[in-house]
Each structure stands twice: as structure tokens, then as C-alpha cells.
Amino acid sequence: MSRLMSDTADALEHTEGGLARPIEEYTARLPSDTFLWLAGGSILGSLTLKMLGKDHDALFVGQWAPTFLLLGVYNKIVKTHGHDQLS
């Protein structure tokens, strides 16, 4: 019981701001596969650009993959933990 009260007190102290809440609500609606497909697409796009001899463009597009994967992790966290559990 004291653990639950402690978690509730922590949640009240650490609430999300006005910008994070709408972003989390929108992000939680996206399927997790979306971010995997985007990462894979950026890798394939980078490979294609590299084969076409556009090295700088290939590096630029290839660097999107980790960003998409990180957004996928954020998406999963939002789906499993939600924002401001008490609101």
C-alpha cells in the first residue's frame, strides 16, 4: 500500500507539459511497425543513393534510421506507460 502511495506522489510531482501530452496522444496511435518500416526504407534509400554515386545524400538518408528506431522506442514507451497516469 505504501508503494502505491509513493508511486502516486511521484506521478503527481512529475507531470508532462502542455506540448508533450498531445505529441504522446498522437504518437500512441501509430503502429509500432511504422518506425521499423521507415528505418528499413531509409537504409534501402541510402544503399540506392550510394550505388548511384551520391555519397553525401546516401550518408544523410542513412542517418535517419537510428532516429526512426529511437522514435519507435518512444512510441512503445508511450503505449505501455502512457502519459500522466493519473490524468
VEXTORTI-455979 format. One record per residue (C-alpha): residue number from 1; x, y, z. Coordinates in pm, 1 decimal, padded with zeros to 6 digits. Example, Ala and Ser with C-alpha at 12.3 -4.5 7.8 and 13.67 -1.06 7.14 Angstrom:
2
{resi=1; c1=01230.0; c2=-00450.0; c3=00780.0}
{resi=2; c1=01367.0; c2=-00106.0; c3=00714.0}
***
This chain:
87
{resi=1; c1=00000.0; c2=00000.0; c3=00000.0}
{resi=2; c1=00279.7; c2=00242.8; c3=00086.6}
{resi=3; c1=00443.5; c2=00163.9; c3=-00250.2}
{resi=4; c1=00125.1; c2=00264.8; c3=-00432.6}
{resi=5; c1=00105.9; c2=00589.0; c3=-00236.2}
{resi=6; c1=00471.4; c2=00659.8; c3=-00313.2}
{resi=7; c1=00417.0; c2=00597.4; c3=-00686.0}
{resi=8; c1=00111.6; c2=00824.1; c3=-00681.9}
{resi=9; c1=00306.6; c2=01101.8; c3=-00510.0}
{resi=10; c1=00588.8; c2=01065.4; c3=-00764.1}
{resi=11; c1=00342.1; c2=01081.2; c3=-01052.5}
{resi=12; c1=00188.6; c2=01399.0; c3=-00914.7}
{resi=13; c1=00530.8; c2=01563.5; c3=-00884.4}
{resi=14; c1=00643.1; c2=01469.1; c3=-01236.5}
{resi=15; c1=00370.0; c2=01560.1; c3=-01484.1}
{resi=16; c1=00411.8; c2=01625.6; c3=-01854.3}
{resi=17; c1=00399.0; c2=01971.7; c3=-02004.0}
{resi=18; c1=00139.7; c2=02102.3; c3=-02245.4}
{resi=19; c1=00342.7; c2=02011.2; c3=-02552.9}
{resi=20; c1=00432.6; c2=01653.0; c3=-02457.3}
{resi=21; c1=00075.1; c2=01539.2; c3=-02392.9}
{resi=22; c1=-00062.5; c2=01598.0; c3=-02747.9}
{resi=23; c1=00254.2; c2=01453.8; c3=-02901.5}
{resi=24; c1=00220.9; c2=01138.8; c3=-02690.7}
{resi=25; c1=-00150.2; c2=01104.9; c3=-02769.5}
{resi=26; c1=-00078.1; c2=01129.3; c3=-03143.0}
{resi=27; c1=00230.0; c2=00907.5; c3=-03130.6}
{resi=28; c1=00049.2; c2=00632.5; c3=-02938.5}
{resi=29; c1=-00196.2; c2=00595.1; c3=-03228.9}
{resi=30; c1=00080.2; c2=00498.1; c3=-03473.4}
{resi=31; c1=00151.5; c2=00126.9; c3=-03512.4}
{resi=32; c1=00498.6; c2=00024.7; c3=-03395.3}
{resi=33; c1=00572.4; c2=-00129.8; c3=-03735.4}
{resi=34; c1=00566.0; c2=00218.7; c3=-03889.1}
{resi=35; c1=00901.5; c2=00308.5; c3=-03738.3}
{resi=36; c1=01062.1; c2=-00021.4; c3=-03840.9}
{resi=37; c1=00946.9; c2=00029.9; c3=-04199.8}
{resi=38; c1=01074.4; c2=00387.7; c3=-04200.7}
{resi=39; c1=01414.8; c2=00277.7; c3=-04069.1}
{resi=40; c1=01436.3; c2=-00002.5; c3=-04325.9}
{resi=41; c1=01329.9; c2=00236.9; c3=-04601.8}
{resi=42; c1=01598.4; c2=00485.2; c3=-04507.4}
{resi=43; c1=01860.8; c2=00209.5; c3=-04513.9}
{resi=44; c1=01745.6; c2=00091.1; c3=-04856.1}
{resi=45; c1=01727.3; c2=00450.2; c3=-04979.7}
{resi=46; c1=02079.2; c2=00511.2; c3=-04854.8}
{resi=47; c1=02205.9; c2=00198.2; c3=-05027.2}
{resi=48; c1=02037.8; c2=00302.8; c3=-05351.7}
{resi=49; c1=02187.7; c2=00651.3; c3=-05335.2}
{resi=50; c1=02530.3; c2=00503.8; c3=-05263.1}
{resi=51; c1=02506.4; c2=00280.1; c3=-05569.8}
{resi=52; c1=02408.1; c2=00584.5; c3=-05777.1}
{resi=53; c1=02726.4; c2=00759.3; c3=-05662.9}
{resi=54; c1=02551.1; c2=01017.3; c3=-05445.8}
{resi=55; c1=02767.0; c2=00959.7; c3=-05139.9}
{resi=56; c1=02670.8; c2=01267.6; c3=-04939.1}
{resi=57; c1=02299.6; c2=01210.0; c3=-04996.3}
{resi=58; c1=02342.5; c2=00843.1; c3=-04902.3}
{resi=59; c1=02504.3; c2=00939.1; c3=-04570.3}
{resi=60; c1=02229.7; c2=01190.8; c3=-04497.9}
{resi=61; c1=01945.6; c2=00945.8; c3=-04564.2}
{resi=62; c1=02124.8; c2=00659.7; c3=-04388.5}
{resi=63; c1=02145.4; c2=00860.8; c3=-04069.5}
{resi=64; c1=01764.7; c2=00872.6; c3=-04047.6}
{resi=65; c1=01744.6; c2=00503.0; c3=-03949.4}
{resi=66; c1=01859.2; c2=00546.2; c3=-03586.0}
{resi=67; c1=01623.2; c2=00841.1; c3=-03546.0}
{resi=68; c1=01326.3; c2=00635.7; c3=-03666.1}
{resi=69; c1=01423.7; c2=00348.2; c3=-03436.8}
{resi=70; c1=01450.9; c2=00585.3; c3=-03140.7}
{resi=71; c1=01107.4; c2=00726.0; c3=-03222.2}
{resi=72; c1=00981.5; c2=00366.2; c3=-03228.0}
{resi=73; c1=01119.6; c2=00312.6; c3=-02876.4}
{resi=74; c1=00947.9; c2=00633.8; c3=-02765.2}
{resi=75; c1=00625.3; c2=00510.4; c3=-02924.8}
{resi=76; c1=00648.8; c2=00181.0; c3=-02736.2}
{resi=77; c1=00713.0; c2=00356.4; c3=-02405.0}
{resi=78; c1=00413.6; c2=00583.6; c3=-02457.9}
{resi=79; c1=00193.2; c2=00285.8; c3=-02542.5}
{resi=80; c1=00299.8; c2=00081.8; c3=-02241.3}
{resi=81; c1=00326.5; c2=00355.2; c3=-01978.7}
{resi=82; c1=00114.7; c2=00636.5; c3=-02118.7}
{resi=83; c1=00137.2; c2=00995.6; c3=-02015.1}
{resi=84; c1=00048.9; c2=01118.2; c3=-01670.2}
{resi=85; c1=-00113.6; c2=00800.9; c3=-01542.2}
{resi=86; c1=-00336.1; c2=00997.2; c3=-01303.7}
{resi=87; c1=-00483.1; c2=01244.3; c3=-01551.5}
***
